[in-house]
Amino acid sequence: MSTNLAERVANKRAGRSAVPAHRPQQQPTLAQFVQQLRPEIDRALPAHVGGADRIARIALTELRRVEHLAECTQESFAGALMTCSALGLEPGGLSGEAYLLPFWNKKVRAYEVQLVIGYQGMIKLFWQHPLAAGLDTHTVFEGDEFEYEYGLAPVLKHKPARGSAKGQPTHYYAVARLANGGNAFVVLDLDDVEAIRKRSKAKDFGPWATDYDAMARKTTVRQLFKLLPKSAELARAVAHDETVRRDPSPEGLDTPGDYLEGEVIKPTAEQDGEQPTVEDVPTEFAGWPEAAEPPATGGE
């Protein structure tokens, strides 16, 4: 309250209350927060990646598209966005490089962002290693000719069937070739993939629900990476995959994120339906096209 009597009388006559001199400012929305992060994003991006405007636009699109994402804490959202920026990955499901998923933290009673590195993101980072010479990952179907054996003389043979003879998936595998002549492979059957999927917080929705085949192949790639030399970027991606990062500073990238007890929030609306609108979109982004999902094709 004002200590000036004349001011208090004037406020009373005008029918308004005195405004505290140190009223705390309203916290910006995540859409406004993305705008504020643009200089930090620009500094974090590798030289070969496009500017901060593109990353900011994709992040805004995700805020509009993914339910509850706009309600997440600023610290976790900034941490996930800065991780994507430093690794040179696009933070949206359209590219398949990385996914931003809302996560309900039971301890703090708030939504936080869990970063899931996608199949395409893992492969993209593998190719940045100077020893990378080749990486293949495939799905094996019932009708395929498939044989593999580990040991001192490992064997991997796969001859895919064609058309309707394929049947259902039975295995997933990944093969890497190195410039020094080395190679390695990993094979997972459906039980192996399912055991890993069930340990994920987002086991029944998110990319596991919409892109199961890609996530299964990513799982084999991630298991294969345990046997290979990794670049600094790939090692960081593996450390931050499916975690929550609350420290958006450059130093936070070298600290693995947290695995917490809680649940990833399953959207209540259909992905192709109308999503809630993010309020207070910064004027700099007005009229920018959003990264739309590919149009749905007629199913069987």
N, C-alpha and C positions, 0 to 999 in steps of 0.2 A: 504494500500500500504506500502511496505517496506521503511524504512527510510535509509537503507544502500545502498549507491550509487553503490558499487561493485555488490551487489546482484541484484539491478535493471538492471544494464547493462548485467549481466549474464542471467537474465530472458528474456531480450529483444532479445539477441543473440540466445537463445534457442527457441524463438518464443512462449513463454508462459507468462501469466500474473502472477503477484505476488499474492499469496494467502493470504487473510486477516488472521491475527494471531488468531482471535476469531470468525471464521466462525461457525455459529450454526450447530449442528449435525442434520442429517436427522432423522425425527421421525420414529421409527420402525413400521412395519406393524402390524396388529392385530395378525397375526400368530406368529410373533416374540414376541409380547407383551404377548401372552399366555405363551410362554416359560419363560419370565421374572416373570410371576405371580406364577409359580409353587411353590416356597417356601411359599408364602402367602396362596395359596390354601391348601397346606399341613397342615399349622397351623390352618386353619379355619375348616377343615373337622372333623366331629365327629369321635370318636374312632371306631365305628362300620362300617364306610364306607371305601371303598378301597382307595388306595393312590392317590396322586395328578396326577400321570401319566395317570390314567384312565379318570379323569375329563378333563385334558388337551387334551387328544386324542379325547374325545367326542366333546369338544369345537372346535377343529380344523375341525372335520368332519362337524359340523354345519356351520362353516365359508365357507367351500367348497360347502355345499348343499343348503343353504338358500341365495337366491339372495339379494344383497345389505347389508347383514349382515357384510361383511368384510369392508364396507365403514362407519360403525358406529363409533362414537367417542370412544376413548379409555376409558374415564371415565365411560360412561354408560355401555360399554361392561364389564369392570372390576366390576362395581357395580352389574350387573346381575349375573356374574359368581361367585362372592364372596357370594352373597345371596344364590345361589344354593349350594355352597360348605358348608356354615355354617349350612344350613338346611338339608344337606345330600341328596340332590336331584340331579339326573342326568340332565344336561342342554341340552337335545336333545329330539326331537319329537318321537324318536323310543321307548323310555320307557314310554312315556305319563306322566312323572313326572313333567316336566317343558319345556316350549318353549321359545326360544329367537327370538323375532320378530323385524325386522327393522322398525323404526318409524321416519317419517319425521317431525322434529320440525320446525314449520314455523317461530318461533321467532328467533332461532339461525341459521336457514338455514343449517341444518345439520341432518344426520341420527343419531338416538339414539336407544338404545336397550330397548324394552319393555319386561319385564318378565311376562309370563303367567304361573301360577301354574296349572298343569294339575290335572285331576280327580285322577289318581293314586298317585300323590304327596300329595294331600290333605288326602287321606286315609292312606297313609304311615305315615304321621305326626300325625294323630288321634291316631294311635296305640301306640304312644310313651307316651301317658298320662296314669298314673297309674290307673285311674278309667275306662279306656276303656275296655269294655267287648264284644262289637259286633257292627258292622256297616254294614248295607245292603242298597243297592240302586238298584232300578229296573225301567224298562220301562213298562208301562201299554199299552196294545194294545186293539183295538176295540172289539175283540172277548173274552177278558178276563172277568172274574167275579171280579168286583172291587167295594169296598165300603169303605168309610172313613167318619169320623165325629170327629170334634174337640169339646172341652168342658171339663167338669169335669170328664166325663167317655169317653175318646177318643176311637175310633174304627178304625181299619185298617185291612181290609181283601182283599186278592188278590189271586185269583186262575187263573193262566195263561192258555190260550188256547194253542192248539198244532197245529203245521203244518200250512197249508194255512188258517186256521180259525182265525189266529191272527189278520190280517188286519193292519191298520196303527196305529202309536203311538197316544195316547190321553193324557196320564199323565206320570209324572216322580215323584218318591218319594224316600226318604232316611229315614232310621230308625237307631237309635243308642240305645245301651244298655250299662248301666254303672254297674260297679262292686258293687255299693251300692244298687242295685235293681231298680234304676231309668231308665226311658226310654223316648224317644221323637221321633216324626216323623214330616216330612214336605212333603206336596204334592203340586206339581205345575202342572197346565194344560199347554197346548201348548201356550196359550196366555200369561201366566205368563213367560214362558221360552223365548218367542219371545220378550217380553217387555224388559227383561234383556239383551238378545243378541243384540238388536238394540242400547243399550247404550254403547256397546263395540266398541272400535276403529277398531278392527279386526272382525267386525260382518259378513263380506262376504267372508273372506278367513282365512288362518291360520287354527288352530284347529277347529274353528266353521264350516269351509268348508269341512275339511277332516275327522273330528271326531265329527259330530254333536251330536250323541247319548251320547258319553262320556262327551262332554261339557255340555249337558243338565243335565246329572246326577251329574256332578260336581257342577252345579248351585244349585241343590237341597241340595247337601252336604254342600255347603257354607252357604245356608240359614239355614240349620239345626245347623251348628256350632254356630250360634248366640244364640242358646238356651242351649248350652253345656259348661261345663268348658273346657278351652283350655290350652294346654301346652304352654310354652314360644315360642317354635319353631312354633307351629301352629298359634299362635297369630301374629308372625312376618310374616309368609307366607301370611296370610289374609291381613296384612297391605301392603305388597309389591306386591301382585297380581295385574297384569295389570298396573304397574307403572314403572317409570324410576328412577333408583338410580344412582347418580353420585359420591357418596362418598364411595369408596371401603374399607375404614378403618373399623375396628371392631365396632366403635361407630356408623357408618352409618346404621348398621343393626337394631338399635333401633329407627331409625327415618323413618317414613313412606315415601315411594317414592312419586314422583310427578305425578299427572294426568295433562297432558298438552293438549292444543288444537293442533291438527295436524292430521296426518293420517298415518296408518300403510301401508307400501308399498306392493301392491299386486304384486307377481312375474309375470314377463312377459313370462317366460318359463314354460313349464310343469314340475311338480315336478319329473316325472320319466324321464325327458330328461337330456341332458348334461348341467351341471351347470358350471359357470365360475370358473376357477382355481385360488386358492389363491397363490400369488407369495411369494417367500422367505420363504418357510416352513423350520423351524429349522432342522438341521441335526439330532438332537436327535429323531425327529419324522419320519425320512425317513424310508419308508418300513412298517410303522405301518398299520395294517388293519383298515379300516374305518367302522363305525357302519352303515352298509347298511340297506336299507329298505327291508322288506320282499318282495319276488318276487310276482308280480301281478298274480292273478288267473283269469281264464276266466270268464267274467261277463255274465249276461243274455242278 
